[in-house]
Amino acid sequence: MASKILMIIGDFTEDYETMVPFQALQACGHAVDAVCPGKAAGDKVATAIHDFEGDQTYSEKPGHKFVLNATFAEVDPALYDALVVPGGRAPEYLRLDAAVLAMVRHFFEAGKPVAAICHGPQLLAAAGVLKGRTLSAYPACAPEVRLAGGTFAEIPVDGAVTDGNLVTAPAWPAHPAWLAQFMALLNRGAARAAAE
């Protein structure tokens, strides 16, 4: 059974962490609505490519322009089965938006599947939904995870961790593990819905 998934992004979202799940989840039959506060369907967001090239932190280069396929102001999170929060620099400023934080809280309060990667947990920390959770993120976000009451999972960059309805990973090299664990949650939710 296909799920309806909301993806919250913003300018300078990480290119791979936005494009890959957006396309992969659709290829698996799910409907994915990508939205950005203040923008409408058909508008574009700038993306950034974060790479690991031997420096003390990631490098950043311009990515593709990503075309939104839904309008943020028209989104009702109650109509979605799951949430995806990519990384990049977007979570840093999206966490200042009260409407975004309310949307994030909805998915946790309803126990719906949530997938966050890299800097995405910055948004979850600001929404106050990490207390008692074990999760991963880009290592530079570990202090925020801990300050928000979560346990930071020290896992390889290509690993992922699931805690209840939350699937997280350090960065885009984890896409295979992260997406597999997220789709397992989606399948479990679909099976429960079919049994009811």
Contact map, one row per residue, 1 for C-alpha under 8 A:
1110000000000000000000000000000000000000000000000000000000000000000000000000000000000000000000000000000000000000000000000000000000000000000000000000000000000000000000000000000000000000001001100000
1111000000000000000000000000111000000000000000000000000000000000000000000000000000000000000000000000000000000000000000000000000000000000000000000000000000000000000000000000000000000000000001000000
1111100000000000000000000000111000000000000000000000000000000000000000000000000111000000000000000000000000000000000000000000000000000000000000000000000000000000000000000000000000000000010001000000
0111110000000000000000000000011110000000000000000000000000000000000000000000001111000000000000000000000000000000000000000000000000000000000000000000000000000000000000000000000000000000000000000000
0011111000000000000000000000011110000000000000000000000000000000000000000000000111110000000000000000000000000000000000000000000000000000000000000000000000000000000000000000000000000000000000000000
0001111100000000000000000000000111100000000000000000000000000000000000000000100111110000000000000000000000000000000000000000000000000000000000000000000000000000000000000000000000000000000000000000
0000111110000000000001000000000111100000000000000000000000000000000000000000000000111100000000000000000000000000000000000000000000000000000000000000000000000000000000000000000000000000000000000000
0000011111000000000000000000000001110000000000000000000000000000000000000000000000111100000000000001000000000000000000000000000000000000000000000000000000000000000000000000000000000000000000000000
0000001111101000010000000000000001110000000000000000000000000000000000000000000000001100011000000000000000000000000000000000000000000000000000000000000000000000000000000000000000000000000000000000
0000000111111000000000000000000000111000000011000000000000000000000000000000000000000000011001000000000000000000000000000000000000000000000000000000000000000000000000000000000000000000000000000000
0000000011111000000000000000000000000000000011100000000000000000000000000000000000000000110000000000000000000000000000000000000000000000000000000000000000000000000000000000000000000000000000000000
0000000001111110000000000000000000000000000011110000000000000000000000000000000000000001110000000000000000000000000000000000000000000000000000000000000000000000000000000000000000000000000000000000
0000000011111110110000000000000000000000000011110000000000000000000000000000000000000111111000000000000000000000000000000000000000000000000000000000000000000000000000000000000000000000000000000000
0000000000011111110000000000000000000000000000111100000000000010000000000000000000000111100000000000000000000000000000000000000000000000000000000000000000000000000000000000000000000000000000000000
0000000000011111111000000000000000000000000000111100000000000011000000000000000000000001000000000000000000000000000000000000000000000000000000000000000000000000000000000000000000000000000000000000
0000000000000111111100000000000000000000000000001000000000000000000000000000000000000000000000000000000000000000000000000000000000000000000000000000000000000000000000000001000000000000000000000000
0000000000001111111110000000000000000000000000000000000000000000000000000000000000000111000000000000000000000000000010000000000000000000000000000000000000000000000000000011001000000000000000000000
0000000010001111111111000000000000000000000000000000000000000000000000000000000000000110000000000000000000000000000000000000000000000000000000000000000000000000000000000000000000000000000000000000
0000000000000011111111100000000000000000000000000000000000000000010000000000000000000000000000000000000000000000000000000000000000000000000000000000000000000000000000000000000000000000000000000000
0000000000000001111111110000000000000000000000000000000000000000000000000000000000000000000000000000000000000000000000000000000000000000000000000000000000000000000000000000001000000000000000000000
0000000000000000111111111000000000000000000000000000000000000000000000000000000000000000000000000000000000000000000000000000000000000000000000000000000000000000000000000000001000100000000000000000
0000001000000000011111111100000101000000000000000000000000000000000000000000000000000000000000000000000000000000000000000000000000000000000000000000000000000000000000000000000000000000000000000000
0000000000000000001111111110000000000000000000000000000000000000000000000000000000000000000000000000000000000000000000000000000000000000000000000000000000000000000000000000000000000000000000000000
0000000000000000000111111111000000000000000000000000000000000000000000000000000000000000000000000000000000000000000000000000000000000000000000000000000000000000000000000000000000000000000000000000
0000000000000000000011111111111100000000000000000000000000000000000000000000000000000000000000000000000000000000000000000000000000000000000000000000000000000000000000000000000000000000000000000000
0000000000000000000001111111111100000000000000000000000000000000000000000000000000000000000000000000000000000000000000000000000000000000000000000000000000000000000000000000000000000000000000000000
0000000000000000000000111111110000000000000000000000000000000000000000000000000000000000000000000000000000000000000000000000000000000000000000000000000000000000000000000000000000000000000000000000
0000000000000000000000011111110000000000000000000000000000000000000000000000000000000000000000000000000000000000000000000000000000000000000000000000000000000000000000000000000000000000000000000000
0110000000000000000000001111111000000000000000000000000000000000000000000000000000000000000000000000000000000000000000000000000000000000000000000000000000000000000000000000000000000000000000000000
0111100000000000000000001111111100000000000000000000000000000000000000000000000000000000000000000000000000000000000000000000000000000000000000000000000000000000000000000000000000000000000000000000
0111100000000000000000001100111110000000000000000000000000000000000000000000000000000000000000000000000000000000000000000000000000000000000000000000000000000000000000000000000000000000000000000000
0001111000000000000001001100011111000000000000000000000000000000000000000000000000000000000000000000000000000000000000000000000000000000000000000000000000000000000000000000000000000000000000000000
0001111000000000000000000000001111100000000000000000000000000000000111000000000000000000000000000000000000000000000000000000000000000000000000000000000000000000000000000000000000000000000000000000
0000011110000000000001000000000111110000000000000000000000000000000111000000000000000000000000000000000000000000000000000000000000000000000000000000000000000000000000000000000000000000000000000000
0000011111000000000000000000000011111011100000000000000000000000000111110000000000000000000000000000000000000000000000000000000000000000000000000000000000000000000000000000000000000000000000000000
0000000111000000000000000000000001111111000010000000000000000000000100110000000000000000000000000000000000000000000000000000000000000000000000000000000000000000000000000000000000000000000000000000
0000000001000000000000000000000000111110000000000000000000000000000000011000000000000000000000000001000000000000000000000000000000000000000000000000000000000000000000000000000000000000000000000000
0000000000000000000000000000000000011111000000000000000000000000000000011000000000000000000000000000000000000000000000000000000000000000000000000000000000000000000000000000000000000000000000000000
0000000000000000000000000000000000111111101000000000000000000000000000110000000000000000000000000000000000000000000000000000000000000000000000000000000000000000000000000000000000000000000000000000
0000000000000000000000000000000000110111111000000000000000000000000111111000000000000000000000000000000000000000000000000000000000000000000000000000000000000000000000000000000000000000000000000000
0000000000000000000000000000000000100011111000000000000000000000001111100000000000000000000000000000000000000000000000000000000000000000000000000000000000000000000000000000000000000000000000000000
0000000000000000000000000000000000000001111100000000000000000000001111000000000000000000000000000000000000000000000000000000000000000000000000000000000000000000000000000000000000000000000000000000
0000000000000000000000000000000000000011111110000000000000000000001100000000000000000000000000000000000000000000000000000000000000000000000000000000000000000000000000000000000000000000000000000000
0000000000000000000000000000000000000000011111000000000000000000111100000000000000000000000000000000000000000000000000000000000000000000000000000000000000000000000000000000000000000000000000000000
0000000001111000000000000000000000010000001111100000000000000000111100000000000000000000000000000000000000000000000000000000000000000000000000000000000000000000000000000000000000000000000000000000
0000000001111000000000000000000000000000000111110000000000000111110000000000000000000000000000000000000000000000000000000000000000000000000000000000000000000000000000000000000000000000000000000000
0000000000111110000000000000000000000000000011111000000000000111110000000000000000000000000000000000000000000000000000000000000000000000000000000000000000000000000000000000000000000000000000000000
0000000000011110000000000000000000000000000001111100000000011111000000000000000000000001000000000000000000000000000000000000000000000000000000000000000000000000000000000000000000000000000000000000
0000000000000111000000000000000000000000000000111110000000111110000000000000000000000000000000000000000000000000000000000000000000000000000000000000000000000000000000000000000000000000000000000000
0000000000000110000000000000000000000000000000011111000001111000000000000000000000000001000000000000000000000000000000000000000000000000000000000000000000000000000000000000000000000000000000000000
0000000000000000000000000000000000000000000000001111100001110000000000000000000000000000000000000000000000000000000000000000000000000000000000000000000000000000000000000000000000000000000000000000
0000000000000000000000000000000000000000000000000111111011100000000000000000000000000000000000000000000000000000000000000000000000000000000000000000000000000000000000000000000000000000000000000000
0000000000000000000000000000000000000000000000000011111001100000000000000000000000000000000000000000000000000000000000000000000000000000000000000000000000000000000000000000000000000000000000000000
0000000000000000000000000000000000000000000000000001111110000000000000000000000000000000000000000000000000000000000000000000000000000000000000000000000000000000000000000000000000000000000000000000
0000000000000000000000000000000000000000000000000001111111100000000000000000000000000000000000000000000000000000000000000000000000000000000000000000000000000000000000000000000000000000000000000000
0000000000000000000000000000000000000000000000000000011111000000000000000000000000000000000000000000000000000000000000000000000000000000000000000000000000000000000000000000000000000000000000000000
0000000000000000000000000000000000000000000000000001011111100000000000000000000000000000000000000000000000000000000000000000000000000000000000000000000000000000000000000000000000000000000000000000
0000000000000000000000000000000000000000000000000111101111110000000000000000000000000000000000000000000000000000000000000000000000000000000000000000000000000000000000000000000000000000000000000000
0000000000000000000000000000000000000000000000001111101011111000000000000000000000000000000000000000000000000000000000000000000000000000000000000000000000000000000000000000000000000000000000000000
0000000000000000000000000000000000000000000000011110000001111100000000000000000000000000000000000000000000000000000000000000000000000000000000000000000000000000000000000000000000000000000000000000
0000000000000000000000000000000000000000000000011100000000111110000000000000000000000000000000000000000000000000000000000000000000000000000000000000000000000000000000000000000000000000000000000000
0000000000000000000000000000000000000000000001111000000000011111000000000000000000000000000000000000000000000000000000000000000000000000000000000000000000000000000000000000000000000000000000000000
0000000000000110000000000000000000000000000001111000000000001111100000000000000000000000000000000000000000000000000000000000000000000000000000000000000000000000000000000000000000000000000000000000
0000000000000010000000000000000000000000000001110000000000000111110000000000000000000000000000000000000000000000000000000000000000000000000000000000000000000000000000000000000000000000000000000000
0000000000000000000000000000000000000000000111100000000000000011111000000000000000000000000000000000000000000000000000000000000000000000000000000000000000000000000000000000000000000000000000000000
0000000000000000001000000000000000000000000111100000000000000001111100000000000000000000000000000000000000000000000000000000000000000000000000000000000000000000000000000000000000000000000000000000
0000000000000000000000000000000000000000111110000000000000000000111110000000000000000000000000000000000000000000000000000000000000000000000000000000000000000000000000000000000000000000000000000000
0000000000000000000000000000000011110001111110000000000000000000011111100000000000000000000000000000000000000000000000000000000000000000000000000000000000000000000000000000000000000000000000000000
0000000000000000000000000000000011100001110000000000000000000000001111100000000000000000000000000000000000000000000000000000000000000000000000000000000000000000000000000000000000000000000000000000
0000000000000000000000000000000011100001110000000000000000000000000111110110000000000000000000000000000000000000000000000000000000000000000000000000000000000000000000000000000000000000000000000000
0000000000000000000000000000000000110011100000000000000000000000000111111110000000000000000000000000000000000000000000000000000000000000000000000000000000000000000000000000000000000000000000000000
0000000000000000000000000000000000111111000000000000000000000000000001111110000000000000000000000000000000000000000000000000000000000000000000000000000000000000000000000000000000000000000000000000
0000000000000000000000000000000000001101000000000000000000000000000000111110000000000000000000000000000000000000000000000000000000000000000000000000000000000000000000000000000000000000000000000000
0000000000000000000000000000000000000000000000000000000000000000000001111111000000000000000000000000000000000000000000000000000000000000000000000000000000000000000000000000000000000000000000000000
0000000000000000000000000000000000000000000000000000000000000000000001111111100000000000000000000000000000000000000000000000000000000000000000000000000000000000000000000000000000000000000000000000
0000000000000000000000000000000000000000000000000000000000000000000000000111111100000000000000000000000000000000000000000000000000000000000000000000000000000000000000000000000000000000000000000000
0000010000000000000000000000000000000000000000000000000000000000000000000011111100000000000000000000001001100000000000000000000000000000000000000000000000000000000000000000000000000000000000000000
0000000000000000000000000000000000000000000000000000000000000000000000000001111110000000000000000000000001000000000000000000000000000000000000000000000000000000000000000000000000000000000000000000
0001000000000000000000000000000000000000000000000000000000000000000000000001111110000000000000000000000000000000000000000000000000000000000000000000000000000000000000000000000000000000000000000000
0011110000000000000000000000000000000000000000000000000000000000000000000001111111100000000000000000000000000000000000000000000000000000000000000000000000000000000000000000000000000000000000000000
0011110000000000000000000000000000000000000000000000000000000000000000000000011111100000000000000000000000000001100000000000000000000000000000000000000000000000000000000000000000000000000000000000
0011110000000000000000000000000000000000000000000000000000000000000000000000000111110000000000000000000000100001110000000000000000000000000000000000000000000000000000000000000000000000010000000000
0000111100000000000000000000000000000000000000000000000000000000000000000000000111111000000000000000000100100001111000000000000000000000000000000000000000000000000000000000000000000000000000000000
0000111100000000000000000000000000000000000000000000000000000000000000000000000001111100000000000000000000000000011100000000000000000000000000000000000000000000000000000000000000000000000000000000
0000001110000000000000000000000000000000000000000000000000000000000000000000000000111110000000000000000000000000011110011000000000000000000000000000000000000000000000000000000000000000000000000000
0000001110001100110000000000000000000000000000000000000000000000000000000000000000011111000000000000000000000000000111110000000000000000000000000000000000000000000000000000000000000000000000000000
0000000000001100110000000000000000000000000000000000000000000000000000000000000000001111111000000000000000000000000111111000000000000000000000000000000000000000000000000010000000000000000000000000
0000000000011110100000000000000000000000000000010100000000000000000000000000000000000111111000000000000000000000000001110000000000000000000000000000000000000000000000000000000000000000000000000000
0000000000111100000000000000000000000000000000000000000000000000000000000000000000000011111110000000000000000000000000100000000000000000000000000000000000000000000000000000000000000000000000000000
0000000011111000000000000000000000000000000000000000000000000000000000000000000000000011111111000000000000000000000000000000000000000000000000000000000000000000000000000000000000000000000000000000
0000000011001000000000000000000000000000000000000000000000000000000000000000000000000011111111100000000000000000000000111110000000000000000000000000000000000000000000000000000000000000000000000000
0000000000000000000000000000000000000000000000000000000000000000000000000000000000000000111111110000000000000000000000100110000000000000000000000000000000000000000000000000000000000000000000000000
0000000000000000000000000000000000000000000000000000000000000000000000000000000000000000111111111000000000000000000000000000000000000000000000000000000000000000000000000000000000000000000000000000
0000000001000000000000000000000000000000000000000000000000000000000000000000000000000000011111111001000000000000000000000010000000000000000000000000000000000000000000000000000000000000000000000000
0000000000000000000000000000000000000000000000000000000000000000000000000000000000000000001111111101100000000000000000000110011000000000000000000000000000000000000000000000000000000000000000000000
0000000000000000000000000000000000000000000000000000000000000000000000000000000000000000000111111100000000000000000000000000000000000000000000000000000000000000000000000000000000000000000000000000
0000000000000000000000000000000000000000000000000000000000000000000000000000000000000000000011111111100000000000000000000000000000000000000000000000000000000000000000000000000000000000000000000000
0000000000000000000000000000000000000000000000000000000000000000000000000000000000000000000000111111110000000000000000000000000000000000000000000000000000000000000000000000000000000000000000000000
0000000000000000000000000000000000000000000000000000000000000000000000000000000000000000000000001111111000000000000000000000000000000000000000000000000000000000000000000000000000000000000000000000
0000000100000000000000000000000000001000000000000000000000000000000000000000000000000000000001101111111100000000000000000000000000000000000000000000000000000000000000000000000000000000000000000000
0000000000000000000000000000000000000000000000000000000000000000000000000000000000000000000000101111111110000000000000000011011000000000000000000000000000000000000000000000000000000000000000000000
0000000000000000000000000000000000000000000000000000000000000000000000000000000000000000000000000111111111000000000000000000001000000000000000000000000000000000000000000000000000000000000000000000
0000000000000000000000000000000000000000000000000000000000000000000000000000100000000000000000000011111111100000000000000000000000000000000000000000000000000000000000000000000000000000000000000000
0000000000000000000000000000000000000000000000000000000000000000000000000000000000100000000000000001111111110000000000000001001000000000000000000000000000000000000000000000000000000000000000000000
0000000000000000000000000000000000000000000000000000000000000000000000000000000000000000000000000000111111111000000000000000001110000000000000000000000000000000000000000000000000000000000000000000
0000000000000000000000000000000000000000000000000000000000000000000000000000110000000000000000000000011111111100000000000000000000000000000000000000000000000000000000000000000000000000000000000000
0000000000000000000000000000000000000000000000000000000000000000000000000000100001100000000000000000001111111111110000000000000000000000000000000000000000000000000000000000000000000000000000000000
0000000000000000000000000000000000000000000000000000000000000000000000000000000000000000000000000000000111111111110000000000000010000000000000000000000000000000000010000000000000000000000000000000
0000000000000000000000000000000000000000000000000000000000000000000000000000000000000000000000000000000011111111000000000000000000000000000000000000000000000000000000000000000000000000000000000000
0000000000000000000000000000000000000000000000000000000000000000000000000000000000000000000000000000000001111111000000000000000000000000000000000000000000000000000000000000000000000000000000000000
0000000000000000000000000000000000000000000000000000000000000000000000000000000000000000000000000000000000111111100000000000000000000000000000000000000000000000000010000000000000000000000000000000
0000000000000000000000000000000000000000000000000000000000000000000000000000000011100000000000000000000000111111110000000000000000000000000000000000000000000000000010000000000000000000000000000000
0000000000000000000000000000000000000000000000000000000000000000000000000000000011100000000000000000000000110011111000000000000000000000000000000000000000000000000011100000000000000100110000000000
0000000000000000000000000000000000000000000000000000000000000000000000000000000001111000000000000000000000110001111100000000000000000000000000000000000000000000000011100000000000000100000000000000
0000000000000000000000000000000000000000000000000000000000000000000000000000000000111000000000000000000000000000111110000000000000000000000000000000000000000000000001110000000001000100000000000000
0000000000000000000000000000000000000000000000000000000000000000000000000000000000011110000000000000000000000000011111011000000000000000100000000000000000000000000001111000000000000000000000000000
0000000000000000100000000000000000000000000000000000000000000000000000000000000000001110000000000000000000000000001111111000000000000001110000000000000000000000000000011111000000000000000000000000
0000000000000000000000000000000000000000000000000000000000000000000000000000000000000111000000000000000000000000000111111000000000000001110000000000000000000000000000011111000000000000000000000000
0000000000000000000000000000000000000000000000000000000000000000000000000000000000000111101100000000000000000000000011111110000000000000110010000000000000000000000000000000000000000000000000000000
0000000000000000000000000000000000000000000000000000000000000000000000000000000000001111001000000000000000000000000111111111000000000000100000000000000000000000000000000000000000000000000000000000
0000000000000000000000000000000000000000000000000000000000000000000000000000000000001010001000000000000000000000000111111111100000000000100010001000000000000000000000000000000000000000000000000000
0000000000000000000000000000000000000000000000000000000000000000000000000000000000000000001100100000000000000000000000111111110000000000000010011000000000000000000000000000000000000000000000000000
0000000000000000000000000000000000000000000000000000000000000000000000000000000000000000001101100000100000000000000000111111111000000000000000000000000000000000000000000000000000000000000000000000
0000000000000000000000000000000000000000000000000000000000000000000000000000000000000000000000000000100100000000000000011111111111000000000000000000000000000000000000000000000000000000000000000000
0000000000000000000000000000000000000000000000000000000000000000000000000000000000000000000000000000000000000000000000001111111111000000000000011001000000000000000000000000000000000000000000000000
0000000000000000000000000000000000000000000000000000000000000000000000000000000000000000000000100000100000000000000000000111111110000000000000000001000000000000000000000000000000000000000000000000
0000000000000000000000000000000000000000000000000000000000000000000000000000000000000000000000100000110110000000000000000011111110000000000000000000000000000000000000000000000000000000000000000000
0000000000000000000000000000000000000000000000000000000000000000000000000000000000000000000000000000000010000000000000000001111111100000000000000001000000000000000000000000000000000000000000000000
0000000000000000000000000000000000000000000000000000000000000000000000000000000000000000000000000000000010010000000000000001111111100000000000000001000000000000000000000000000000000000000000000000
0000000000000000000000000000000000000000000000000000000000000000000000000000000000000000000000000000000000000000000000000001100111111000000000001001110000000000000000000000000000000000000000000000
0000000000000000000000000000000000000000000000000000000000000000000000000000000000000000000000000000000000000000000000000000000111111000000000000001110000000000000000000000000000000000000000000000
0000000000000000000000000000000000000000000000000000000000000000000000000000000000000000000000000000000000000000000000000000000001111100000000000000111000000000000000000000000000000000000000000000
0000000000000000000000000000000000000000000000000000000000000000000000000000000000000000000000000000000000000000000000000000000001111110000000000000111000000000001000000000000000000000000000000000
0000000000000000000000000000000000000000000000000000000000000000000000000000000000000000000000000000000000000000000000000000000000011111000000000000011110000000111000000000000000000000000000000000
0000000000000000000000000000000000000000000000000000000000000000000000000000000000000000000000000000000000000000000000000000000000001111100000001000011110000000111001111000000000000000000000000000
0000000000000000000000000000000000000000000000000000000000000000000000000000000000000000000000000000000000000000000011000000000000000111111001000000000111100001100000011100000000000000000000000000
0000000000000000000000000000000000000000000000000000000000000000000000000000000000000000000000000000000000000000000111111000000000000011111111000000000100000000000000011110000000000000000000000000
0000000000000000000000000000000000000000000000000000000000000000000000000000000000000000000000000000000000000000000011100000000000000001111111000000000000000000000000001110000000000000000000000000
0000000000000000000000000000000000000000000000000000000000000000000000000000000000000000000000000000000000000000000000000000000000000001111111000000000000000000000000000100000000000000000000000000
0000000000000000000000000000000000000000000000000000000000000000000000000000000000000000000000000000000000000000000000000000000000000000111111100000000000000000000000000000000000000000000000000000
0000000000000000000000000000000000000000000000000000000000000000000000000000000000000000000000000000000000000000000000101100000000000000111111111000000000000000000000000000000000000000000000000000
0000000000000000000000000000000000000000000000000000000000000000000000000000000000000000000000000000000000000000000000000000000000000001111111111100000100000000000000000000000000000000000000000000
0000000000000000000000000000000000000000000000000000000000000000000000000000000000000000000000000000000000000000000000000000000000000000000111111110000000000000000000000000000000000000000000000000
0000000000000000000000000000000000000000000000000000000000000000000000000000000000000000000000000000000000000000000000000100100000000000000011111111000000000000000000000000000000000000000000000000
0000000000000000000000000000000000000000000000000000000000000000000000000000000000000000000000000000000000000000000000001100100001000010000011111111111100000000000000000000000000000000000000000000
0000000000000000000000000000000000000000000000000000000000000000000000000000000000000000000000000000000000000000000000000000000000000000000001111111111100000000000000000000000000000000000000000000
0000000000000000000000000000000000000000000000000000000000000000000000000000000000000000000000000000000000000000000000000000000000000000000000111111110000000000000000000000000000000000000000000000
0000000000000000000000000000000000000000000000000000000000000000000000000000000000000000000000000000000000000000000000000000110111100000000000011111110000000000000000000000000000000000000000000000
0000000000000000000000000000000000000000000000000000000000000000000000000000000000000000000000000000000000000000000000000000000001111000000000001111111000000000000000000000000000000000000000000000
0000000000000000000000000000000000000000000000000000000000000000000000000000000000000000000000000000000000000000000000000000000001111110000000001111111100000000000000000000000000000000000000000000
0000000000000000000000000000000000000000000000000000000000000000000000000000000000000000000000000000000000000000000000000000000000011110000000001100111110000000000000000000000000000000000000000000
0000000000000000000000000000000000000000000000000000000000000000000000000000000000000000000000000000000000000000000000000000000000000111100001001100011111000000000000000000000000000000000000000000
0000000000000000000000000000000000000000000000000000000000000000000000000000000000000000000000000000000000000000000000000000000000000111000000000000001111100000100000000000000000000000000000000000
0000000000000000000000000000000000000000000000000000000000000000000000000000000000000000000000000000000000000000000000000000000000000001000000000000000111110000000000000000000000000000000000000000
0000000000000000000000000000000000000000000000000000000000000000000000000000000000000000000000000000000000000000000000000000000000000001000000000000000011111011000000000100000000000000000000000000
0000000000000000000000000000000000000000000000000000000000000000000000000000000000000000000000000000000000000000000000000000000000000000000000000000000001111110000000000100000000000000000000000000
0000000000000000000000000000000000000000000000000000000000000000000000000000000000000000000000000000000000000000000000000000000000000000000000000000000000111110000000001110110000000000000000000000
0000000000000000000000000000000000000000000000000000000000000000000000000000000000000000000000000000000000000000000000000000000000000000000000000000000000011111000000001111111010000000000000000000
0000000000000000000000000000000000000000000000000000000000000000000000000000000000000000000000000000000000000000000000000000000000000000000000000000000000111111100000001100010011000000000000000000
0000000000000000000000000000000000000000000000000000000000000000000000000000000000000000000000000000000000000000000000000000000000000001000000000000000000100111110000111100010011001000000000000000
0000000000000000000000000000000000000000000000000000000000000000000000000000000000000000000000000000000000000000000000000000000000000111000000000000000010000011111000111000000001001000000000000000
0000000000000000000000000000000000000000000000000000000000000000000000000000000000000000000000000000000000000000000000000000000000000110000000000000000000000001111111110000000000001000000000000000
0000000000000000000000000000000000000000000000000000000000000000000000000000000000000000000000000000000000000000000000000000000000001110000000000000000000000000111111100000000000000000000000000000
0000000000000000000000000000000000000000000000000000000000000000000000000000000000000000000000000000000000000000000000000000000000000000000000000000000000000000011111000000000000000000000000000000
0000000000000000000000000000000000000000000000000000000000000000000000000000000000000000000000000000000000010011110000000000000000000000000000000000000000000000011111100000000000000000100000000000
0000000000000000000000000000000000000000000000000000000000000000000000000000000000000000000000000000000000000000111100000000000000000010000000000000000000000000011111110000000000000000000000000000
0000000000000000000000000000000000000000000000000000000000000000000000000000000000000000000000000000000000000000111100000000000000000010000000000000000000000001111011111000000001001100000000000000
0000000000000000000000000000000000000000000000000000000000000000000000000000000000000000000000000000000000000000001111000000000000000011100000000000000000000001110001111100000001000000000000000000
0000000000000000000000000000000000000000000000000000000000000000000000000000000000000000000000000000000000000000000111000000000000000011110000000000000000001111100000111111010001000000000000000000
0000000000000000000000000000000000000000000000000000000000000000000000000000000000000000000000000000000000000000000011000000000000000001111000000000000000111111000000011111010000000000000000000000
0000000000000000100000000000000000000000000000000000000000000000000000000000000000000010000000000000000000000000000011000000000000000000110000000000000000001100000000001111111000000000000000000000
0000000000000001100000000000000000000000000000000000000000000000000000000000000000000000000000000000000000000000000011000000000000000000000000000000000000000100000000001111111000000000000000000000
0000000000000000000000000000000000000000000000000000000000000000000000000000000000000000000000000000000000000000000000000000000000000000000000000000000000001100000000000011111100000000000000000000
0000000000000000000000000000000000000000000000000000000000000000000000000000000000000000000000000000000000000000000000000000000000000000000000000000000000001111000000001111111111000000000000000000
0000000000000000100110000000000000000000000000000000000000000000000000000000000000000000000000000000000000000000000000000000000000000000000000000000000000000100000000000011111111100000000000000000
0000000000000000000000000000000000000000000000000000000000000000000000000000000000000000000000000000000000000000000000000000000000000000000000000000000000000000000000000000111111110000000000000000
0000000000000000000000000000000000000000000000000000000000000000000000000000000000000000000000000000000000000000000000000000000000000000000000000000000000000111000000000000011111111000000000000000
0000000000000000000000000000000000000000000000000000000000000000000000000000000000000000000000000000000000000000001000000000000000000000000000000000000000000011100000111000011111111100000000000000
0000000000000000000010000000000000000000000000000000000000000000000000000000000000000000000000000000000000000000000000000000000000000000000000000000000000000000000000000000001111111110000000000000
0000000000000000000000000000000000000000000000000000000000000000000000000000000000000000000000000000000000000000000000000000000000000000000000000000000000000000000000000000000111111111000000000000
0000000000000000000000000000000000000000000000000000000000000000000000000000000000000000000000000000000000000000000000000000000000000000000000000000000000000001110000100000000011111111100000000000
0000000000000000000000000000000000000000000000000000000000000000000000000000000000000000000000000000000000000000111000000000000000000000000000000000000000000000000000100000000001111111110000000000
0000000000000000000000000000000000000000000000000000000000000000000000000000000000000000000000000000000000000000000000000000000000000000000000000000000000000000000000000000000000111111111000000000
0000000000000000000000000000000000000000000000000000000000000000000000000000000000000000000000000000000000000000000000000000000000000000000000000000000000000000000000000000000000011111111100000000
0000000000000000000000000000000000000000000000000000000000000000000000000000000000000000000000000000000000000000100000000000000000000000000000000000000000000000000010000000000000001111111110000000
0010000000000000000000000000000000000000000000000000000000000000000000000000000001000000000000000000000000000000100000000000000000000000000000000000000000000000000000000000000000000111111111000000
1000000000000000000000000000000000000000000000000000000000000000000000000000000000000000000000000000000000000000000000000000000000000000000000000000000000000000000000000000000000000011111111100000
0000000000000000000000000000000000000000000000000000000000000000000000000000000000000000000000000000000000000000000000000000000000000000000000000000000000000000000000000000000000000001111111110000
0000000000000000000000000000000000000000000000000000000000000000000000000000000000000000000000000000000000000000000000000000000000000000000000000000000000000000000000000000000000000000111111111000
1110000000000000000000000000000000000000000000000000000000000000000000000000000000000000000000000000000000000000000000000000000000000000000000000000000000000000000000000000000000000000011111111100
1000000000000000000000000000000000000000000000000000000000000000000000000000000000000000000000000000000000000000000000000000000000000000000000000000000000000000000000000000000000000000001111111110
0000000000000000000000000000000000000000000000000000000000000000000000000000000000000000000000000000000000000000000000000000000000000000000000000000000000000000000000000000000000000000000111111111
0000000000000000000000000000000000000000000000000000000000000000000000000000000000000000000000000000000000000000000000000000000000000000000000000000000000000000000000000000000000000000000011111111
0000000000000000000000000000000000000000000000000000000000000000000000000000000000000000000000000000000000000000000000000000000000000000000000000000000000000000000000000000000000000000000001111111
0000000000000000000000000000000000000000000000000000000000000000000000000000000000000000000000000000000000000000000000000000000000000000000000000000000000000000000000000000000000000000000000111111
0000000000000000000000000000000000000000000000000000000000000000000000000000000000000000000000000000000000000000000000000000000000000000000000000000000000000000000000000000000000000000000000011111
